[in-house]
Amino acid sequence: QVQLVESGGGLVQAGGSLRLSCAASGRTFSGGVRGWFRQAPGKERVLVAALTWNEGNTHYADSVKGRFTISSDNAKDTVYLQMNSLKPEATAVYYCAADGRVWAGIPVKISNYDYWGQGTQVTVSS
C-alpha cells in the first residue's frame, strides 16, 4: 500500500501564497502520476494540477494556470503545489492523489487515481 500525507494547508488572505506538500511512503512506485485535487463545500472534487513522475509533464485546471505550480522532489518522493495570488474561491480541502499506471496523457478523473491522502484545508479570506 502507498500512503500519502499532505501538509502545508492553512488560512491565508486573498493575494497570499501557500505551498502544499505530499509525501509518499510505504510501497511507493517509480513513475506514474501525482495530482492535486480540491473539494469546496457542497461541490465536487476536481483536479487542480497533475504531474507525470518520470517525464515531468504537467496539467493545470484553467482556473489556476499561471498562479499554481506543481513540482516534485523524486529523491524525497514528495510532490508540491505552490499556490500564489490566492483567491477566496480557492477555499477547499486539497487532496493529494497518486497512480502508478502508465497513461497516454495525464489522467484528470478521480477514478484514475488509486491512492489518496487525507486532505488538508486551505482557507482564503477576502
N, CA, C and O of each residue as an XYZ file, in Angstrom:
504
protein
N       0.825     -1.196      0.000
C       0.000      0.000      0.000
C       0.857      1.242      0.000
O       1.966      1.245      0.534
N       0.350      2.280     -0.589
C       1.017      3.575     -0.620
C       0.262      4.524      0.294
O      -0.963      4.633      0.222
N       0.998      5.206      1.149
C       0.387      6.220      1.995
C       0.827      7.592      1.514
O       2.003      7.818      1.226
N      -0.121      8.493      1.434
C       0.142      9.873      1.043
C      -0.261     10.784      2.194
O      -1.366     10.677      2.726
N       0.639     11.676      2.573
C       0.362     12.580      3.682
C       0.585     14.009      3.207
O       1.689     14.382      2.811
N      -0.496     14.810      3.253
C      -0.412     16.211      2.851
C      -0.079     17.085      4.047
O      -0.367     16.742      5.194
N       0.528     18.212      3.754
C       0.790     19.228      4.775
C       0.875     20.582      4.090
O       0.998     20.670      2.868
N       0.809     21.633      4.893
C       1.001     22.970      4.357
C      -0.261     23.795      4.209
O      -0.191     24.964      3.832
N      -1.406     23.213      4.496
C      -2.627     23.992      4.406
C      -2.723     25.011      5.528
O      -1.910     25.012      6.452
N      -3.719     25.873      5.440
C      -3.907     26.871      6.479
C      -4.783     28.000      6.019
O      -5.481     27.905      5.009
N      -4.735     29.075      6.780
C      -5.532     30.274      6.493
C      -4.619     31.348      5.913
O      -3.550     31.625      6.456
N      -5.040     31.940      4.826
C      -4.246     32.989      4.186
C      -5.190     34.040      3.628
O      -6.327     33.733      3.271
N      -4.728     35.258      3.554
C      -5.531     36.328      2.975
C      -5.489     36.252      1.447
O      -4.543     35.724      0.863
N      -6.497     36.773      0.837
C      -6.534     36.829     -0.625
C      -5.285     37.546     -1.139
O      -4.861     38.568     -0.600
N      -4.717     36.979     -2.194
C      -3.483     37.513     -2.740
C      -2.238     36.866     -2.172
O      -1.141     37.060     -2.696
N      -2.395     36.106     -1.116
C      -1.258     35.459     -0.482
C      -0.884     34.146     -1.148
O      -1.435     33.770     -2.183
N       0.075     33.454     -0.522
C       0.605     32.213     -1.080
C       0.651     31.119     -0.022
O       0.750     31.384      1.176
N       0.576     29.898     -0.497
C       0.771     28.717      0.334
C       1.472     27.667     -0.512
O       1.338     27.646     -1.735
N       2.223     26.794      0.155
C       2.810     25.656     -0.532
C       2.374     24.376      0.167
O       2.627     24.179      1.355
N       1.729     23.533     -0.577
C       1.309     22.239     -0.065
C       2.358     21.186     -0.407
O       2.999     21.241     -1.457
N       2.517     20.239      0.490
C       3.435     19.120      0.264
C       2.671     17.814      0.402
O       1.701     17.717      1.153
N       3.129     16.815     -0.338
C       2.525     15.490     -0.256
C       3.650     14.466     -0.287
O       4.293     14.264     -1.317
N       3.878     13.825      0.845
C       4.936     12.831      0.951
C       4.356     11.433      0.843
O       3.341     11.114      1.463
N       5.016     10.604      0.047
C       4.578      9.226     -0.127
C       5.447      8.290      0.697
O       6.647      8.510      0.864
N       4.820      7.249      1.203
C       5.562      6.224      1.951
C       4.900      4.878      1.718
O       3.848      4.781      1.086
N       5.542      3.839      2.243
C       5.000      2.504      2.049
C       5.537      1.897      0.772
O       6.699      2.108      0.423
N       4.711      1.151      0.076
C       5.124      0.503     -1.167
C       5.011      1.499     -2.314
O       4.146      1.383     -3.183
N       5.911      2.483     -2.292
C       5.857      3.502     -3.330
C       6.318      2.941     -4.664
O       6.924      1.871     -4.729
N       6.029      3.661     -5.700
C       6.356      3.210     -7.050
C       7.066      4.331     -7.781
O       6.846      5.509     -7.499
N       7.902      3.964     -8.703
C       8.514      4.965     -9.570
C       7.619      5.108    -10.789
O       6.953      4.160    -11.205
N       7.614      6.293    -11.345
C       6.759      6.525    -12.494
C       5.347      6.871    -12.097
O       5.079      7.213    -10.945
N       4.449      6.782    -13.048
C       3.059      7.085    -12.790
C       2.797      8.578    -12.756
O       3.503      9.363    -13.388
N       1.777      8.955    -12.011
C       1.333     10.335    -11.982
C       0.924     10.719    -10.570
O       0.424      9.893     -9.806
N       1.142     11.967    -10.239
C       0.685     12.536     -8.960
C      -0.185     13.744     -9.268
O       0.094     14.501    -10.198
N      -1.230     13.917     -8.489
C      -2.129     15.024     -8.735
C      -2.590     15.687     -7.453
O      -2.520     15.107     -6.370
N      -3.055     16.895     -7.597
C      -3.708     17.634     -6.512
C      -5.138     17.919     -6.945
O      -5.384     18.504     -8.000
N      -6.065     17.496     -6.112
C      -7.484     17.780     -6.305
C      -7.947     18.700     -5.180
O      -7.285     18.815     -4.149
N      -9.076     19.346     -5.386
C      -9.665     20.119     -4.299
C     -11.177     19.946     -4.309
O     -11.800     19.714     -5.345
N     -11.738     20.068     -3.115
C     -13.177     19.940     -2.958
C     -13.676     21.046     -2.051
O     -13.383     21.072     -0.855
N     -14.431     21.953     -2.633
C     -15.036     23.033     -1.870
C     -16.351     22.538     -1.266
O     -16.932     21.574     -1.764
N     -16.824     23.183     -0.205
C     -18.073     22.757      0.433
C     -19.226     22.697     -0.564
O     -19.489     23.667     -1.276
N     -19.908     21.565     -0.612
C     -21.055     21.404     -1.480
C     -20.740     21.203     -2.943
O     -21.640     21.183     -3.783
N     -19.464     21.055     -3.251
C     -19.073     20.896     -4.657
C     -18.320     19.592     -4.865
O     -17.890     18.944     -3.911
N     -18.171     19.223     -6.122
C     -17.457     18.009     -6.455
C     -15.944     18.212     -6.319
O     -15.433     19.330     -6.391
N     -15.259     17.099     -6.123
C     -13.806     17.133     -6.097
C     -13.299     17.257     -7.534
O     -13.725     16.516     -8.419
N     -12.388     18.200     -7.752
C     -11.888     18.457     -9.095
C     -10.367     18.508     -9.113
O      -9.722     18.824     -8.113
N      -9.817     18.190    -10.268
C      -8.370     18.227    -10.429
C      -7.888     19.669    -10.527
O      -8.454     20.484    -11.256
N      -6.840     19.963     -9.782
C      -6.219     21.292     -9.823
C      -4.956     21.234    -10.685
O      -4.759     22.066    -11.571
N      -4.109     20.244    -10.415
C      -2.859     20.106    -11.158
C      -2.378     18.669    -11.051
O      -2.675     17.970    -10.083
N      -1.630     18.238    -12.064
C      -1.081     16.889    -12.056
C       0.264     16.891    -12.756
O       0.586     17.780    -13.545
N       1.042     15.857    -12.437
C       2.414     15.794    -12.942
C       2.789     14.335    -13.153
O       2.527     13.486    -12.301
N       3.410     14.048    -14.307
C       3.922     12.694    -14.528
C       5.281     12.586    -13.867
O       6.141     13.451    -14.034
N       5.462     11.516    -13.119
C       6.596     11.436    -12.206
C       7.926     11.408    -12.938
O       8.848     12.121    -12.544
N       8.055     10.625    -13.968
C       9.331     10.497    -14.662
C       9.565     11.587    -15.702
O      10.670     12.117    -15.814
N       8.530     11.917    -16.458
C       8.694     12.866    -17.547
C       8.566     14.318    -17.097
O       9.111     15.220    -17.736
N       7.860     14.540    -16.017
C       7.673     15.906    -15.534
C       6.649     16.701    -16.324
O       6.601     17.927    -16.219
N       5.823     16.010    -17.120
C       4.758     16.721    -17.818
C       3.709     17.177    -16.822
O       3.432     16.487    -15.841
N       3.124     18.345    -17.076
C       2.169     18.902    -16.129
C       0.844     19.248    -16.797
O       0.756     19.443    -18.010
N      -0.171     19.316    -15.962
C      -1.513     19.720    -16.392
C      -2.097     20.598    -15.298
O      -1.944     20.304    -14.113
N      -2.764     21.671    -15.693
C      -3.390     22.574    -14.736
C      -4.839     22.846    -15.134
O      -5.179     22.916    -16.316
N      -5.667     22.994    -14.129
C      -7.018     23.480    -14.396
C      -6.920     24.914    -14.881
O      -6.033     25.656    -14.459
N      -7.816     25.304    -15.756
C      -7.783     26.665    -16.306
C      -7.830     27.722    -15.210
O      -7.223     28.784    -15.340
N      -8.540     27.434    -14.145
C      -8.735     28.422    -13.085
C      -7.464     28.735    -12.308
O      -7.415     29.737    -11.596
N      -6.432     27.899    -12.429
C      -5.215     28.117    -11.639
C      -3.978     28.348    -12.504
O      -2.896     28.603    -11.975
N      -4.122     28.264    -13.809
C      -2.970     28.438    -14.687
C      -2.318     29.788    -14.453
O      -2.990     30.815    -14.356
N      -1.000     29.765    -14.365
C      -0.251     30.986    -14.159
C      -0.105     31.380    -12.698
O       0.687     32.268    -12.381
N      -0.844     30.746    -11.807
C      -0.757     31.074    -10.377
C      -0.301     29.885     -9.534
O       0.352     30.078     -8.508
N      -0.624     28.688     -9.935
C      -0.237     27.484     -9.200
C       0.852     26.746     -9.972
O       0.867     26.748    -11.203
N       1.760     26.117     -9.233
C       2.810     25.319     -9.847
C       2.955     23.998     -9.115
O       3.118     23.965     -7.896
N       2.896     22.911     -9.867
C       3.121     21.593     -9.288
C       4.553     21.178     -9.595
O       5.051     21.388    -10.701
N       5.208     20.584     -8.598
C       6.589     20.156     -8.782
C       6.842     18.923     -7.919
O       6.004     18.525     -7.110
N       8.004     18.337     -8.109
C       8.303     17.120     -7.359
C       9.757     17.076     -6.943
O      10.624     17.682     -7.573
N      10.004     16.354     -5.884
C      11.344     16.015     -5.453
C      11.377     14.495     -5.446
O      10.924     13.857     -4.496
N      11.914     13.925     -6.506
C      11.851     12.474     -6.647
C      12.634     11.756     -5.555
O      12.242     10.673     -5.119
N      13.726     12.346     -5.115
C      14.537     11.718     -4.063
C      13.764     11.611     -2.755
O      13.965     10.676     -1.981
N      12.876     12.577     -2.512
C      12.086     12.572     -1.282
C      10.697     11.972     -1.502
O       9.893     11.881     -0.574
N      10.432     11.570     -2.730
C       9.108     11.018     -3.064
C       8.010     11.971     -2.612
O       7.028     11.558     -1.994
N       8.185     13.222     -2.920
C       7.274     14.274     -2.467
C       6.862     15.143     -3.643
O       7.677     15.467     -4.507
N       5.602     15.513     -3.666
C       5.100     16.433     -4.678
C       4.593     17.682     -3.982
O       4.071     17.612     -2.870
N       4.745     18.815     -4.631
C       4.392     20.105     -4.051
C       3.363     20.820     -4.919
O       3.253     20.572     -6.120
N       2.624     21.701     -4.286
C       1.743     22.593     -5.021
C       1.967     23.995     -4.474
O       1.532     24.317     -3.368
N       2.642     24.814     -5.247
C       2.854     26.213     -4.881
C       1.658     27.006     -5.388
O       1.353     26.994     -6.580
N       0.994     27.683     -4.484
C      -0.205     28.436     -4.827
C       0.023     29.903     -4.541
O       0.203     30.295     -3.389
N       0.016     30.711     -5.579
C       0.223     32.149     -5.462
C      -1.035     32.899     -5.857
O      -1.928     32.352     -6.504
N      -1.087     34.155     -5.458
C      -2.232     35.011     -5.793
C      -3.547     34.305     -5.482
O      -4.447     34.236     -6.320
N      -3.638     33.792     -4.283
C      -4.812     33.010     -3.919
C      -6.069     33.868     -3.851
O      -6.044     35.027     -3.437
N      -7.162     33.252     -4.274
C      -8.461     33.908     -4.268
C      -9.388     33.185     -3.285
O      -9.176     32.006     -3.002
N     -10.394     33.858     -2.768
C     -11.315     33.202     -1.823
C     -11.949     31.935     -2.393
O     -12.246     31.002     -1.646
N     -12.156     31.893     -3.695
C     -12.776     30.703     -4.293
C     -11.844     29.490     -4.291
O     -12.263     28.394     -4.665
N     -10.615     29.666     -3.885
C      -9.696     28.544     -3.739
C      -9.895     27.809     -2.416
O      -9.287     26.765     -2.180
N     -10.743     28.358     -1.560
C     -11.011     27.704     -0.284
C     -11.605     26.320     -0.508
O     -12.637     26.169     -1.161
N     -10.931     25.309      0.048
C     -11.341     23.931     -0.188
C     -10.438     23.015      0.623
O      -9.443     23.443      1.209
N     -10.813     21.748      0.639
C      -9.895     20.725      1.128
C      -9.108     20.237     -0.088
O      -9.680     19.876     -1.116
N      -7.789     20.235      0.056
C      -6.923     19.828     -1.040
C      -6.419     18.415     -0.772
O      -5.929     18.102      0.313
N      -6.552     17.581     -1.785
C      -6.168     16.171     -1.670
C      -5.039     15.854     -2.648
O      -5.053     16.269     -3.806
N      -4.076     15.114     -2.146
C      -3.024     14.579     -2.991
C      -3.472     13.208     -3.475
O      -4.099     12.456     -2.729
N      -3.153     12.885     -4.717
C      -3.521     11.598     -5.284
C      -2.363     11.057     -6.114
O      -1.540     11.814     -6.629
N      -2.318      9.743     -6.233
C      -1.236      9.116     -6.998
C      -1.746      7.873     -7.704
O      -2.682      7.211     -7.257
N      -1.108      7.585     -8.803
C      -1.409      6.361     -9.535
C      -0.149      5.892    -10.235
O       0.585      6.698    -10.807
N       0.105      4.595    -10.195
C       1.346      4.056    -10.721
C       1.288      3.592    -12.153
O       2.296      3.142    -12.696
N       0.134      3.691    -12.775
C      -0.001      3.187    -14.134
C       0.593      4.151    -15.159
O       0.814      5.328    -14.877
N       0.841      3.625    -16.339
C       1.328      4.446    -17.448
C       0.115      4.920    -18.237
O      -0.706      4.116    -18.677
N       0.015      6.218    -18.409
C      -1.119      6.813    -19.117
C      -0.635      7.453    -20.409
O       0.493      7.938    -20.490
N      -1.488      7.449    -21.402
C      -1.144      8.093    -22.670
C      -1.017      9.596    -22.480
O      -0.152     10.240    -23.075
N      -1.883     10.143    -21.651
C      -1.799     11.552    -21.325
C      -1.810     11.679    -19.805
O      -1.432     10.739    -19.106
N      -2.231     12.812    -19.294
C      -2.334     12.988    -17.849
C      -3.782     12.744    -17.432
O      -4.679     13.452    -17.891
N      -4.022     11.771    -16.583
C      -5.392     11.477    -16.170
C      -5.973     12.605    -15.334
O      -5.280     13.205    -14.513
N      -7.251     12.886    -15.551
C      -7.881     14.019    -14.879
C      -9.073     13.618    -14.014
O      -9.634     14.454    -13.306
N      -9.461     12.349    -14.065
C     -10.629     11.916    -13.320
C     -10.244     11.358    -11.952
O      -9.154     10.810    -11.781
N     -11.138     11.499    -10.988
C     -10.923     10.935     -9.660
C     -10.684      9.440     -9.766
O      -9.820      8.897     -9.077
N     -11.435      8.779    -10.615
C     -11.345      7.325    -10.738
C     -10.037      6.857    -11.346
O      -9.729      5.666    -11.305
N      -9.263      7.774    -11.909
C      -7.978      7.413    -12.499
C      -6.884      7.196    -11.450
O      -5.829      6.639    -11.754
N      -7.138      7.637    -10.221
C      -6.120      7.622     -9.173
C      -6.460      6.591     -8.111
O      -7.577      6.556     -7.594
N      -5.486      5.757     -7.793
C      -5.709      4.673     -6.840
C      -5.433      5.062     -5.392
O      -6.008      4.477     -4.474
N      -4.568      6.035     -5.183
C      -4.135      6.362     -3.824
C      -4.438      7.821     -3.507
O      -4.279      8.711     -4.342
N      -4.882      8.032     -2.266
C      -5.319      9.362     -1.839
C      -4.797      9.678     -0.450
O      -4.672      8.804      0.407
N      -4.492     10.969     -0.251
C      -4.177     11.438      1.081
C      -5.456     11.796      1.820
O      -6.556     11.681      1.278
N      -5.297     12.231      3.063
C      -6.444     12.531      3.907
C      -6.977     13.939      3.671
O      -8.076     14.266      4.120
N      -6.227     14.762      2.985
C      -6.661     16.118      2.692
C      -6.125     17.140      3.670
O      -5.868     16.836      4.835
N      -5.961     18.353      3.180
C      -5.535     19.469      4.021
C      -6.389     20.684      3.661
O      -6.635     20.964      2.488
N      -6.831     21.394      4.691
C      -7.750     22.520      4.476
C      -6.970     23.766      4.080
O      -5.965     24.114      4.700
N      -7.448     24.419      3.047
C      -6.933     25.724      2.639
C      -8.101     26.704      2.699
O      -9.142     26.488      2.079
N      -7.912     27.776      3.448
C      -8.944     28.794      3.576
C      -8.358     30.129      3.175
O      -7.346     30.564      3.725
N      -8.997     30.784      2.212
C      -8.537     32.079      1.729
C      -9.576     33.119      2.116
O     -10.721     33.065      1.668
N      -9.169     34.058      2.946
C     -10.085     35.088      3.411
C     -10.035     36.301      2.494
O      -8.997     36.630      1.921
N     -11.175     36.949      2.372
C     -11.253     38.126      1.476
C     -10.944     39.403      2.230
O     -10.961     40.485      1.643
